[in-house]
């Protein structure tokens, strides 16, 4: 039997935790929840940041922006969130085209908005599907949502914009 003066570290920890549980059970429960959620957040970051990206791939996140983004008093504010949707890669598409260009590849973003599509080097137009239509928020010169794939992975984050501006 251990005396109070020579109690091991583990014994002291058990005694303190036992006393805390008896005197403040809600605070102890809150601390346990915070530690658990922090662990899940860190775990999610590790999984997101360690995803393999293939050489010559297109990858990124799909984000939806909503709300009142107008400046000034009374504005409700903008907010964004990741979207799980279909990502469509087409041959370069002109802004004035009446027919869509042929589809080269398709992929799907997950609940965290992340997508990755393997593509050979070349020029493409990339769209995010929104309510059954393909959307793009960028046109440069003669191409909608252009991206050029080379021998290295290319990041392209897609935005579905429903915000008031």
N, C-alpha and C positions, 0 to 999 in steps of 0.2 A: 504494500500500500504506500502511495506517495504522500509525503507530508506537503503542506501548503508551500513551504519555502523551497522545496526541491521538485515542484511539479514540472513535468516536461512541457515544452512549447505546445505540442499537440493538445495536452491536457488543459493548458491555459486557454487555448483557442476554443476548445469545446465548451469550457465553462463560460467564456464571454459570449459566445454565440447562443448558448442555452439561456443565459440571463437576458440577452437582447430579444430572443424569441418570446420569452415569458413576459417581458415588460413592454415591448414595442413590436407586436407581430405585423402591423401594417407597414411600418417603416422597413422592416426586414424583407417583407414581400415586395415592396417597391424597389429596394436595392437589387433583389434577385431578378426582377423583371428588367431593370435597366441593364444589368450585366448581360442577361440573355439577349436582349435586343441589340446591344452593342456588339456582341459576338456575331449575331446574324448579319449585321451591317458590314462588319469586317470580312465575314465569310463571303458575302455578296460581292464586295469589292475585289477580293482575291479571285473569285471565279470570273468576274467581268474582265479584269485586267490580265488574266493569264490565258485567255482564249487564243487558240492557235490561228494565225492568219496565213493563208497560203500565198506563196509568191505569185504575183500577177492577179491578186484578188481585189475585189471592191468590197469595202466594209464600212460600217458606220452605224448611226442610230437614226431612227425615225421619231420625230417629235411633233406633237400637235400643239399649236398655240391658239388659245381662246381668250375671250374677255374683251374688255374695253381698254385698248392701249392708247387712247387719246390722252394727251397731256392736259393738266389743269384740274381744278377742284371738281369734285363729284365723279371723277373717273373711277370706274370699278377696279381697274388694274388688270394687267395681263397675267396669265399663268400658262404654264406648259407642262406636258407630261409625255412620257414615252408611249408609243403606240405599237401594238402587234398588228401588222398588215402585210400585204404583198408588195414586194419591190420588183418593178418591171424594168429590164434593161432592153433597150431597142437600138437599132441602127440609128445614127444621128438623125434627129427630127427637126425640121424647119418650123419656125413659129407660125408660118402661113400655110402649113400643110393641111389639106382637107382629109387626108387618110393617114392613119398611123403607120409609122415605119414598122418593118418586121421585128418581131420579138427575137432577141438573141438569147436571153436567159431570164429566169425568174427566181426569186427567193422569198423568204418570209422572215420578218423581224419577230423576235420573241416578245414576251411580256415586258422585258426591259428595253425594248426598242432596237436591240442589236441585230444586225444582219451581216452576212458575209456571202459573197457570190464569187466563184472562180470564173475568171474571164481571160481569154487570150489578149495579148496586147492589141490595142486599137482604140478608135474613137466611138463613143456611145452616148445615148441620151438615157437618163435614169429617172424613173417616176415612182411615186408612192401611190398606192391605191387608196382612195378615200370614197366611201359610199358607192362603190361600183365604177368610179371614174378614176383615171390616172391624173395625178396632180403634179405640178412642177412650179416652183416659185422663182425660177431663174432662167433668163434667156441671154445668151452672149452671142452677139453678131448674128449668125444664121442658124444657131442651134439651141434647142430647148434643153435645159438641164444637162449641159455637156460634161463629159468626163473622159480623160485619156488614161488608159491603162498601159503601164509599161511593165518592166520586169519586176518591179517592187509593188507591194500592196499599196492601194490608194484609199484614203479615207474620204468619204462623202456623207455628211450628215444631211438628211432630208427633212424638210419642214412642211407640215400640212398646216396652212395658215387660215384659221377661222376667226381671227381677231378683227375687231373694229379699229381702224386706223384713220 
